[in-house]
Amino acid sequence: MLTVLGFSMVICFMYLIMTKRMSALIALIIVPTLFALVGGFWHGLGEMMLNGVKTLAPTGVMLTFSILYFGLMIDAGLFDPLVRLILKIVRGDPLKVLVGTAVLTLLVSLDGDSSTTYMISVAAFLPLYQRLGMNVLPMLCLINLASGIMNLSPWGGPTARAAAALRIDALDIFIPMIPAMLLGCLTLVGMAVLFGLRERRRLGIMTMESHHLENISLGLGDAEDCEANRRPKMFWPNFILTTALLVLLVMGLMPIHILFMLAFAIGVMLNYPKLEQQKERIGAHAANVLAVTALIFAAGIFTGILSGTGMVDAMAKSLLAVIPHSFGPYLAVFTAVVSLPFTFFMSNDAFYFGILPVIAQTAAGYGISAEEIARASIIGQPFHLLSPLVPSIYLLVGLAKVDIGDHQRFSIKWGIVVSMALLVGGIVFGAFPLWHS
């Protein structure tokens, strides 16, 4: 009963948002509530919702202040030189823009934090796409999937979770997966070339003069307002502050939401010392903040009900129960394949701490090591980041002002392609076996 209820709830939610019959914000609240009531979970429903909201509260705080911080840096003109440099390199060629998007995002996402990657990449590239009249959906697809590939680093969430759940070293998971990750990166660049050729056929190559390049900048409002908010003399202080922030994020010396709160407070005082200026800048970004954080807390209700009612456990157990005994020698590949739907329909915590140990224990009976199962389990991460249950996806689509349903319809098939490239790389380069005799 719970299994059917859980899968029905997720399918109903996906259908409603992808067909635009309901906004993601409303669907995240209404759909799980109705399904919980249908399932008879009258008592404790409010507590389930509150627990889910509490769980995502730190993420909501982090996104609030990270949007404010990077919005502030955009207003001050920190990223303008980067945008102009990229424009000079690509010279109005959509193919070069898309390949540059893939390559730069792969480099930026080395920090292992999807939210930071999205903010920097969108800030750098969105003005180019708008200036050239390009479709932003390929940009979001490449940024999303690049983050999923590089998130397999030892300091990224999935690898760390798999290592902790199976009590093994994260480096033992990561190092054998490097060739597979490189194949995933090449696949992503190949996708960028394909998207770029399509856009080049549609738009052609624009000729951009030097004075046009100098006038390209990021920011909210019209050109005069953007120019008034620029702080060119603060470029180096802003650059040092942002670099220090990213270094501290990677080192993990403080919680990420606290770091963004501190960085924003310092940044706004440095660039806009007057109280009126500070209020104006915060107000300018209030709509973006509200759009993202409202979705985060609504997602807390969805995940709270999914976990609190036991649906997520029932869904996992039912899928594991259908594994035939003859699949035993192929459990590594099976784990890689099911990691796509598992991590799409549930949180990484639920998959890695609830399901992975059970699979690993079963696989041990067939001579498949815990390290091999752990490597297979992270194959689905590029696809996972497209899930509506991942908070950072709302930041990505919010920054680009794109509907999440449009983004998912465009990107899901490509997410499967990248994950399959990782799967092929993992098998070919020996990260985990196709079968164990």
HELIX and SHEET records of a PDB file:
HELIX    1   1 LEU A    2  MET A   18  1                                  17    
HELIX    2   2 ALA A   24  VAL A   38  1                                  15    
HELIX    3   3 LEU A   45  ALA A   76  1                                  32    
HELIX    4   4 ASP A   80  VAL A   90  1                                  11    
HELIX    5   5 PRO A   94  VAL A  108  1                                  15    
HELIX    6   6 SER A  109  ASP A  111  5                                   3    
HELIX    7   7 SER A  114  LEU A  132  1                                  19    
HELIX    8   8 VAL A  136  MET A  150  1                                  15    
HELIX    9   9 GLY A  157  LEU A  166  1                                  10    
HELIX   10  10 ALA A  170  PHE A  174  1                                   5    
HELIX   11  11 ILE A  175  MET A  177  5                                   3    
HELIX   12  12 ILE A  178  LEU A  203  1                                  26    
HELIX   13  13 SER A  210  GLU A  214  1                                   5    
HELIX   14  14 ALA A  223  ASN A  229  1                                   7    
HELIX   15  15 PRO A  232  MET A  234  5                                   3    
HELIX   16  16 PHE A  235  MET A  251  1                                  17    
HELIX   17  17 ILE A  256  ASN A  271  1                                  16    
HELIX   18  18 LEU A  275  ALA A  284  1                                  10    
HELIX   19  19 ALA A  286  GLY A  308  1                                  23    
HELIX   20  20 MET A  311  ALA A  321  1                                  11    
HELIX   21  21 HIS A  325  TYR A  330  5                                   6    
HELIX   22  22 LEU A  331  PHE A  345  1                                  15    
HELIX   23  23 ASN A  348  ASP A  349  1                                   2    
HELIX   24  24 ALA A  350  ILE A  355  3                                   6    
HELIX   25  25 LEU A  356  ALA A  364  1                                   9    
HELIX   26  26 ALA A  370  SER A  377  1                                   8    
HELIX   27  27 GLN A  381  HIS A  384  1                                   4    
HELIX   28  28 PRO A  391  ALA A  400  1                                  10    
HELIX   29  29 ILE A  404  VAL A  428  1                                  25    
END                                                                             
